[in-house]
């Protein structure tokens, strides 16, 4: 199974209760596919089918007249595409977990 690294970034208008619900829904959806690295930014390692499912479900949830969604495919993988500074919330789940 081939996986790809993607960066999912969204912005949801939260001035209304409906907007706040959309924000919670899209965040929960993203959590099902990857991990939050900033408030509205998720890093995900997915298959092509999973990426398409995430995109389709997100677009069903969002109001594209007010909200936005961006999905960046990291063709060289996360490790070669990223330059991180400061607090890094990312955890590599492919590595052994030490308790």
N, C-alpha and C positions, 0 to 999 in steps of 0.2 A: 504494500500500500504506500503510494507516494504521498508525502505531506508537503505542504508549503507553509511558510511563515507569512502571516499577514498582520497588519496594523489596522485596527478598527477605531475610527475617531467619529464622534457624533456630537451634535449640538442641538439641544431641544429647548424650545421656548417654554419656560416654566412659570409664566405669569398667571396661568389659569390652573384649576385643579386637573383638567384634562391633560394639560401639558406635563404636569407633575406625574400623572399616571403613565404617560408615554415614556417619560424619562426612566421611571422604575422598571417598566416592561423591557425597554431596550437594554438597560444595564443588566437585568437578570438574564436576558437572552444571550448577551455577550459572555456572561460568566459561565454559561453552559459550554462555550467553545474555547475559552482561554482565560487569561488572568488580567485583572485590572492593574495597570502600571501608573495611571494618573486618573483623575476623576472621570473623565469621559474618553479614556484611551485604554484599549485592550490589545494585548499581544496574544495571538492565537497561532497554534500549529494545527492545521486542518487539512483534510483532503479537498480536492476540487469540489466534490459534491457537498461537503460540509460548508464550504465557503459560499456556494450558491444558495444553500438552505438558510444560512445566517443572513445573507443579503436579502433574500425574499421575505423572510419573517420580519426583519427589521423594517423593510419598506411597507409591510402591512401595518406595522405599529406606528410608524412616524407619520406626521403630517408634512409632506414635502413642500407645502406652501409656507411653512414656518420653521421647519427643522432641517437639519442636514446630516448626511452620512457619507463618510469617506472610508474606503477600504484600499489600503496600499499593500501590494504584493511585494514582499521583500525577496527578490529573485536570488540574492546571494545568501539568503538566510539571515536570521536575527543577528548572529554573532558578527558577520562581516558588514551588516548594514547599520549597526547601532554605535553611536558615540554617546554614552550616558554620563551625566554629571550630577552630583548631589544624591539625594535619597533615591535608592533603586528598590522598588517593591517587587521586582521580578524574581521568581524562584524557578530554577531549572528542574522540571519534574522528570527529565530524562536521566538525571544524575541520581546516584543512590541517596536515599534520605537517611540522615544521621540524626538520631534522637538523643 
